[in-house]
Amino acid sequence: MQLLDGKIVSAAIKEAIRQEAEILRLQGKKTPHLAAILVGNDGASETYVAAKVKDCAEVGFDSTLLRFDAAISQKNLLDQIALLNDNPAIDGILVQLPLPRHIEEEAVINSIAPEKDVDGFHPVSLGRMVNNLPTFIPATPYGIMLMLEHYQVPTRGKHAVVIGRSHIVGTPMSILLSRNTPYGNCTVTLCHSHTHNLKELCLQADIIVAALGKAEFVTADMVKSGAVVIDVGITRVADDSKKSGFRLVGDVKFDEVAPRCSFITPVPGGVGPMTRAALLKNTFHAAIARLEAGR
Ligand SMILES: NC(=O)c1ccc[n+]([C@@H]2O[C@H](COP(=O)([O-])OP(=O)(O)OC[C@H]3O[C@@H](n4cnc5c(N)ncnc54)[C@H](OP(=O)(O)O)[C@@H]3O)[C@@H](O)[C@H]2O)c1
């Protein structure tokens, strides 16, 4: 069993981005600049946004964190995004999800200028991805593809079972794995909460991507010997022995599943750091594309 170590791979990706960003800066061209919007004070969202801002600093990007009270109106939020869209200094915009219930996520995502949509959630980005055109790929599936590439995990002709069909993880993941690309060409089964025979499907899978958000859902009796298991899930489970009062648990029962696998990602330290690295890659690409377009 080989561990797919997101910490090691993301560190290598970040170092490559740092070097490229430094060259760009020394050439006097630009410093990539990410704007992150955080609405409210959800604990997990705070942690994610703080990590993204820290990542920017580590690779030499500028970042701006805009924080708004949970009571902000949708109109005000859309006005703030419009300002960022028009601000030539900003290359990438992300809005940390979830948003408070009175704000329509779709309206917010659709208001981001597609050329600054570094989360890749805008319909234009998703449409371009489906058509295999250059675009921003949602950071989590993008990070997973980078991980498969780094470890040269064979995917061609394999049966991949993706559990979960969200717009941000499962659905784009199923598309990326099925495309005619070096780390695609899988035959993909996309599962969700209405799937009847999930265990049987998983037992047929050469690759399982677990992205359903249910702690330790995938157990050893669901995994074929030699399978590749990618664990996207992050659930906070109360743990008094931790200073924070919780620990992070994936969607896979790691200890019993790992011995059956050819490759497996840990939680934490697997997909999470890769997601962050992929966001930096998208931001760098946004900066380059805007530079080339003279913006
Ligand atoms: N590591 C990272 O960087 C990263 C990034 C993003 C998300 N995550 C984590 O990944 C997990 C999934 O996130 P998400 O945003 O995609 O979640 P989500 O929007 O809640 O979607 C969950 C998906 O799982 C499906 N599902 C739920 N219970 C199921 C069951 N018993 N059997 C089969 N399918 C089931 C749902 O089916 P229906 O569509 O039928 O409801 C849905 O499609 C969460 O734990 C999240 O925290 C991690």
The ligand as an ORCA input file, in Angstrom:
! r2SCAN-3c Opt
* xyz 0 1
  N     -10.679     17.800      1.351
  C     -11.184     18.913      0.799
  O     -10.460     19.785      0.378
  C     -12.662     19.026      0.653
  C     -13.207     19.934     -0.230
  C     -14.587     19.976     -0.374
  C     -15.386     19.138      0.398
  N     -14.791     18.309      1.292
  C     -15.583     17.374      2.105
  O     -16.094     16.389      1.226
  C     -17.359     15.936      1.694
  C     -18.364     16.124      0.587
  O     -18.475     17.509      0.315
  P     -19.569     18.077     -0.709
  O     -19.523     19.558     -0.603
  O     -19.389     17.434     -2.021
  O     -20.895     17.522      0.030
  P     -22.435     17.667     -0.310
  O     -22.698     18.857     -1.172
  O     -23.133     17.524      0.981
  O     -22.730     16.383     -1.204
  C     -22.722     15.103     -0.643
  C     -23.059     14.109     -1.730
  O     -22.996     12.820     -1.144
  C     -24.185     12.113     -1.452
  N     -24.518     11.229     -0.360
  C     -24.888     11.561      0.906
  N     -25.128     10.447      1.631
  C     -24.909      9.397      0.808
  C     -25.005      7.999      0.967
  N     -25.352      7.445      2.124
  N     -24.692      7.221     -0.096
  C     -24.320      7.748     -1.279
  N     -24.227      9.080     -1.475
  C     -24.517      9.890     -0.452
  C     -25.256     13.166     -1.654
  O     -26.284     12.627     -2.474
  P     -27.553     13.498     -2.979
  O     -27.048     14.337     -4.098
  O     -28.525     12.459     -3.438
  O     -28.013     14.280     -1.810
  C     -24.460     14.273     -2.324
  O     -24.415     14.110     -3.719
  C     -17.623     16.737      2.958
  O     -17.169     16.005      4.070
  C     -16.767     17.973      2.798
  O     -16.390     18.537      4.022
  C     -13.465     18.224      1.421
*
